[in-house]
Amino acid sequence: MIITVAGFKGGVGKTTTAVHLACYFAKKSDKTLLVDGDPNRSSLSWSKRGTLPFQVCDLMSAAKASRGKEHVIVDTEAHPDEDELEALAEGCDLLVLPSTPDALALEALLATVDNLQNLTAYGVVLTMVDSRKKGTATQAKETLNRLSIPVFNQMIRRLTAYEKAALVGVPVYETGDRFGRIAWGEYESLAKEIESYA
């Protein structure tokens, strides 16, 4: 299964989502690869700071590295234009679109999501949800549903455990943070929803 993670706005948890989806699939198969297609090299940097349970490679070496892999997760460059989005959609089994539930992020998402309707299977995941403002996230989810935009049930909360994980280069469940397991549970739940698309 090839899963591409793309964001229409920076700072929506795109790399965090790609890393943790790869962690989930790596627990199922050691033939899991994370391809870092972002010029910022965020996934590669994360892996170099510590240890991740899967291979991470640059986009330029993805063709060779992906041979024989069961699961390939692609972390893309932020702000894809219409042509890039079409190419991303055609090159994967599922396009995962992280978005924060705020108006600006949703506007950026809505401005381009119309182009996906006939291209590929895709779904929006609401990320960086403030636990104190869950009503905003629920309202955002209802809006997406009303517009017939596929949205995953599982939302990802804003937790400092993710910052710790990125800083030391490990999955969130290895941070020792008291919310690390809770954070991991959210990504496990999201990944199980994603599996249902296969």
PyMOL commands that set and color helices and strands:
alter all, ss='L'
color gray80, all
select helices_A, chain A and resi 14-28+42-49+59-65+82-90+103-116+131-146+160-168+172-174+180-195
alter helices_A, ss='H'
color red, helices_A
select strands_A, chain A and resi 2-5+32-36+55-58+71-75+94-99+122-126
alter strands_A, ss='S'
color yellow, strands_A
deselect
rebuild
show_as cartoon
